[in-house]
Amino acid sequence: MSVIAAIRRAAPVVAVAAFALTGCTTPAEPPPSTTAAPPSTSAPAPTPAPARRELASDPVQIADDLVADERTLRDPSAPDDVLVAAAHRQQLAYRTLGRNADWERVARPRIPPQLAAIYDRNISARQHLTALSEGTAQDTLPAWRIVPPPPADELLAYYREAEAASGVSWSHLAAINMIETVFGRVAGVSTAGAQGPMQFLPSTFAAYGEGGDIHSPRDSIMAAGRYLAANGFAADPDRALFRYNNSTDYVQAVNDYAAVLADDPAAFAGYHRWQVYYKTTAGDVLLPVGYFAQTRIPVAEYLSSQPSPPPR
């Protein structure tokens, strides 16, 4: 299931989920999301898809909706279903604008000053992840299980604990966790053998995991802190991140998301609601919680068995 842009030397290997998030090449118009349910031979059925807000079909409306969704995601009184829908459309907006430079130029002037830095960093992260996944579209879907992530408060406690122990910022650890497995949603092994929420090679985890469980969110986050600290994060964060994945695009994407979180910790709640997308030759496929495949599935065959998406 490899769409790995760069293989780390003596380091964890990045999970395909990092590129499941990157999407396709620049579209002429925003592609509709495709929700992939498990094949009939798979064991658990997916949970019902949450209510979603559709992405608009022009960049002006996408920008205006994105501003509204960014504000909704920072409203402590908003109900959970509204937050889930806002995060879904927020994710789609950044994916689409980050891959379409012409649309992004139209959208950018509509972003208010108080959201400009957040917008710019999200767009930059998407552009770097898109570059990282260039030429990696697959004609099959992965042998993965998609599971619910740990609660946001639980993950934040682990990032803070790892920061206190290693000196590596919680925001960088969260950004890595997000890019690697969408906060642990992706349960699967990469073609290089990387495992767990932070995607470690077993040999690397043995050196930094202190006897923990590679699949444990806490143990893997703590190990990532130790690994980055051992590779000089305090003196040169970019060099340490490059050791985690030998790609300058990866380093910049992590830095972009980490900067958003450091400046606005409330952004974490929105990111935590983002979903797993997989880049295929048929377009982006949304893999919901409950997706499960023991072997790779031809994407055309898979999608042909799915209900048609509702009209916009």
C-alpha positions, 0 to 999 in steps of 0.5 A: 500500500505504499505511496511513500515519497521518501523512505526514512533512513534508520527512522520510522516510515511514514504511513500512507495516511499522510497521503490519503489526506493530500488528494488528487491533482488540481481539479477543474472543479471540486471533486465530490467526496466518495464515501467508501463502505467496506466490501461485503467480505469485510467484517464490521459495517461502517458507522453511519456517516455524520451529517455533512456540509457540502462544498460549494462549486466556486472559490468565492463561496468556498472561501465564505463558507470556510470563514463561517466554518472556522468561526463555528469550530471555535464556538464552544456552544456549537452542538457536536453535529454542527462541529462535525459538519463544519470540520468536514467542509473545512477539510474539503475546502483546504484540500480543494483550494490547496490544490487549485492555485487559481481558485486559491488566489480568488479565495485568499482576499476574502479571508479576514485578517484574524484568520489569515495566518491560519488559512495561509498555513493550512493552504501551505501544508496542503500544497506541501503534502500534495507535492509529497504525494505526486504520482502516487494515485492508486487503483486499489484501496488499502488493506486498512481498518479505520477506527475512531481516534482516541478522544481529543482531551486524551491525545492532548494529555499525551502530547503534553506529557511527551513535551514535558519529558522530551522538550519536543513541542506538543504541537509538532507531535500532534501535527505528526500524529495527524499527518501519519494516521489522522490521529490514529484512525488508520490501523494498518501496516505500511509496505515498509513495515511501519506500525501504530499511530505514529508509524514506527518501524518496530526496530526504531520503536524498540530503541525509543519505546522503552518497552511500550506498545507500538500500537498504544497512542501514549507509548507511540507519542512518547517514543516520537518525542524521544526520537525527535529529541535524540535527533536534535529537535531542541537545536534544529527542529527541521533536521529532526523532522527530516530524520522522521521523514526524509522530505522537506515537503513533509517537514514544512507540512508538519511545521505549518500545522504545528504553527496553527496549533501553537498559535491557536490551540482551539484549532485542534478540535477541528483537526481532530474531526478530520477524516481519512481520504485516500488518493486513487486514480478514480479520485479521492475516496473517503474511508469512514470509520468502520472501513475494513479490508484484509487485502487491497480492493480494486477501486473501480470495482469497489466504487461501483458497488456503492450508492450514487452520491446525492445530487448537489 
